[in-house]
Amino acid sequence: MRIADFALERFFARWEFAVEHLLCASDVEAYPMAELVSLADDETRALWDGLRLGYTESTGHPLLRAEIASLYETIEPDEVLTFAGAEEAIFCLMNVVTGTGDQVIVTSPAYQSLYEVAHANGADVTLHELREAHAWAIDLDALRAQVTPATRLIVVNLPHNPTGMLADRATFDSLVEIAEGAGAHLLVDEVYRGLEIDEGDRLPTGADSMPRGISLGVMSKSFAMPGLRIGWIATHDRDLLDALARFKDYTTICSSAPSEILAIIGLRSRDRVLGRSRSIVAANLERVDVFFEEWSDRFSWVRPRGGSIGYPRLTVPGIRIDDWAAALVQAEGVLLLPGSQLGDPGNHFRLGFGRADLPVALDRLEAFARRTLR
Ligand SMILES: Cc1ncc(COP(=O)(O)O)c(C=O)c1O
């Protein structure tokens, strides 16, 4: 397979560990390992202390699959397959579901692998553009018009990276109806599930919503444990799960043994783990709101409804965000992600508000803005 570079990951490969403040990170401040281990119950403590570093069950540790299944209303443990992060799940899924002659509809901007892998497989990718002027909302009429007899898969990401968009319930129900009407799979990338700003806005999961609904989950974002590299797919479509398991034999075969146990501990303590993430995000978002209110004549800001990132726009005529962000990182060690890295050449940039250093990073950004934008 020939596949285009993953622009965002190449950008992070250059910058992530070279800057002081990552004000565009997509995750939440990483959970401390020692604290996580201290949350183990008797069973998981015994698993951790007695762990042998052998291969693991290729479908995932049975207790891990049970914990993951309990995040859903109708999913059984054997309707869950674990992967190395959400990224491996996307790669396997796109390889199994899409190919030449298939159409895949993907909301855009998007995490690149959500469309690039299908494209590399020869599928016809149709981007469903989200627009700031519509508060990044999914346009149901436009989506209906994009569906063709060749539509195999519709991909949405809720809450959305990078805009923080979260569909309302009626829109979500219509999405399900459109996918069902098309006889297509619906992939809902739910890596930010649990970080809805208003918990009342939490949507049903993709896997619970229709027989061909697919939920993509991971420990990386809401659960603040990207270093575990534990992700999963949940679906009632057992033929799809079988095909995914067979494909995974060519990628990682099975998950990391220590990570599985740590993920079980994390999921059993989900209230505490998610509570921590939610409070970091809520406090940071308040600060971000204050900043954008004060600078509303220089930046536009659609307040995210979920997740730990938003997608503001620099509105000063004649200043390109790519140039401004490059000068900012040079002067202040604060990294933003220009939209160009997401295939969106306008003046938007991704701002992450899940990290503990956000107040310092935002102060530095503001000092730089005072020097350069006033
Ligand atoms: C929307 C979305 N999906 C999937 C992923 C991949 O997650 P992971 O890095 O845990 O594999 C990311 C990572 O940034 C993401 O933002």
The ligand as an SDF file (V2000), in Angstrom:
LIG
                    3D

 16 16  0  0  0  0  0  0  0  0999 V2000
  -10.3030   11.6420   16.4750 C   0  0  0  0  0  0  0  0  0  0  0  0
   -9.1520   10.7320   16.7410 C   0  0  0  0  0  0  0  0  0  0  0  0
   -9.2660    9.4340   16.4350 N   0  0  0  0  0  0  0  0  0  0  0  0
   -8.2620    8.5740   16.6590 C   0  0  0  0  0  0  0  0  0  0  0  0
   -7.0740    9.0010   17.2090 C   0  0  0  0  0  0  0  0  0  0  0  0
   -5.9540    8.0120   17.4280 C   0  0  0  0  0  0  0  0  0  0  0  0
   -5.8430    7.7360   18.7950 O   0  0  0  0  0  0  0  0  0  0  0  0
   -4.5750    6.9880   19.3740 P   0  0  0  0  0  0  0  0  0  0  0  0
   -3.4550    7.9600   19.3100 O   0  0  0  0  0  0  0  0  0  0  0  0
   -4.8960    6.7020   20.7630 O   0  0  0  0  0  0  0  0  0  0  0  0
   -4.3270    5.7850   18.5910 O   0  0  0  0  0  0  0  0  0  0  0  0
   -6.9060   10.3320   17.5320 C   0  0  0  0  0  0  0  0  0  0  0  0
   -5.6280   10.8220   18.0860 C   0  0  0  0  0  0  0  0  0  0  0  0
   -5.3530   11.9860   18.1600 O   0  0  0  0  0  0  0  0  0  0  0  0
   -7.9820   11.2190   17.3090 C   0  0  0  0  0  0  0  0  0  0  0  0
   -7.8840   12.5110   17.6220 O   0  0  0  0  0  0  0  0  0  0  0  0
  1  2  1  0
  2  3  1  0
  2 15  2  0
  3  4  2  0
  4  5  1  0
  5  6  1  0
  5 12  2  0
  6  7  1  0
  7  8  1  0
  8  9  2  0
  8 10  1  0
  8 11  1  0
 12 13  1  0
 12 15  1  0
 13 14  2  0
 15 16  1  0
M  END
$$$$
